[in-house]
Amino acid sequence: MMEECLAECCGQICVRLSFLGLATAMLHIVDKLIVQRRELVIRLGRQAQRILHVPECLRVFSDEEPGMLDGDIRMAGTCLIISYLIATTPFLVATLLGASLWGPGTWTLGIANPLCVSIVVLVELIKSKRKREGPCCKTLEEGHAIRDRSLDDDMRFLWSPSC
């Protein structure tokens, strides 16, 4: 009984540390490869919104500066990359084992997970844009800077102990 409890506890710690390590690596990769090209990302995002005729209420890139905060780009990139990495696992395993790609595990992890994560990220980006552009928000013209999360803030949040 005690050995099973210890094994379960060690397993949970290993899984949590593995996930935190993966998330930390993804935060650094997104920061170096995507956030550093912020102007390009925002310009292409605005062009895509215009070409697709996305309604203003669903746009994630605002027309005013900043088009999107670095913290939002980092959050979206990290969540989507981790989700799509997790999504490829069941297809890879099913292919290697010769199993059917139509199994419920494959569909749940491979299709439903990235779809749900993408929708949640989209909603969070829309909420962030509304908060930046809201009437109660102070703008740069009034002399107040809009506070953005730094990479260190995101790392601290990621590694903070959960309740």
N, C-alpha and C positions, 0 to 999 in steps of 0.2 A: 504494500500500500504506500509506504513512504517513498519507495523507489519510483513508483508511478507518478507520484506528486512532484518529485524532484525532476523527473524526466520531462513532465509537462511544463514545469516552470522554466527549465533550461531551453526547451523547444520554443516557448513564447519569447524568451529573451533573444534567442538566435534569430527568430523571424523578425522581431522588432528592430534589432540592430542591422539586419540585412536590408530591411526596407528603408531605415534611416540612412544607411550608407548609400543605397541607390538614389534616394531622394536628394541627398547632399551632392552626389556626383551630377545628377541632372540639373540641380540649381546652378552649379558652377558652369556646366556645359551651356545651359540656356543663357546665362549671364555673359559668357564669352562669345558665343556664336550668334545670339539673337538680340539681346538687349544692347550690345555695343553697336549694332546696326539699326538702332531705333528709328532714325529718320527714314531709312529705306522701308522698314516694316510699316511705319505709319503712312508713308506715301502710297505704298502698294495696297494697304488696307483701305485707304480712302478711295483709291481708284476702283477697287473691287466693289465697294459699297455703291459708288456712282453707276458703274456698269450694270450691276445687278438690280439697281433701283430699290435698294433696301429702304424701307420706311424709316423716317427719322427716329421713331421710338425704339427701333430694333438695331440701330447702328451702335457699334462699339468704339469706333474712332470718331472723335469729335472734330468738327471743322476748325475750331479754335485751338491754339497752342495751350498746353501740350495735348497732342492728339490722343495719347494714352500714357499713363505713368509707367515708369520702369518696373515698379513692383507688380503692376497688373500684367505686363508682358511676361515677367518672370513666373508669376503664378500660373498663367494660362499655358505657357510653354512647358513648364515642369509637369503640371497635371496631365496635359494631353500626351506628352511623350511617355510618361510612366503608364498611362492607361493603354496606349497603343502597344507598348512593349508587353504588357500583360495580355493584351488581346491576341498577339501573335503566338503566344505559348500554346494554347490548345490546338491551333491549326498545325503548328510544327510537330507537336507530340502525336496528334492524330495521323499526320502524314508519315512520320517515322515508324509508328506502330502499325501502320496499314489499316487503321480503324476508319470508321465512317466520319466524314466531316459534318454529318447531319445530326450528331448526338447532342443531347441537351446541354452538356458541359461546354461543348464547342460553341454553341449558339449563345449561351449565357455569358461566358468570358470573352468570346470573340466578337460578338455583335452587340449585345445588350450593354455590357460594361462601357465600351468606348462611346456608345451613343448617349448613355446617361451622363457620363462624365463631360462629354461635349456640350450637352444641354445645360448642365450646372455651370460650367465655365462661361458659356455664353450669357447666362442670366447674371452671373457675378460681374462680368465685364460691362453689361448694360447698367447694372446698379452702380458700379463705380463711375461710369460716365455721367449718369444722372446726378450723382453726389458732387462731382466736379463742376457740373454746369448748373447746379441748383441755385435758386434765388438766395438761399441762406449762405451760400459758399462765397468767401472772399476771393477776389480775383487778383492776379498779379498786378493789374493796373492800379488797384487800390493800395498796393504796397505790401500785401500779405502773400507770402509764398505758399503754394500748395504743397503740403508735406507728402513726400513719397517715401516708400519703404526702401531701405538699402538692402544689399545682399546680406550684410551682417544682421540686420533686423530679421530677415527671413530665416537665416540660419539659427538665430536665437529662438525664434518661434518654433521652428521645426524640432529642435533638440530640447525644448522646455518640457519638464515632466508633465504628463497629462493627469487629469483628476482621476 
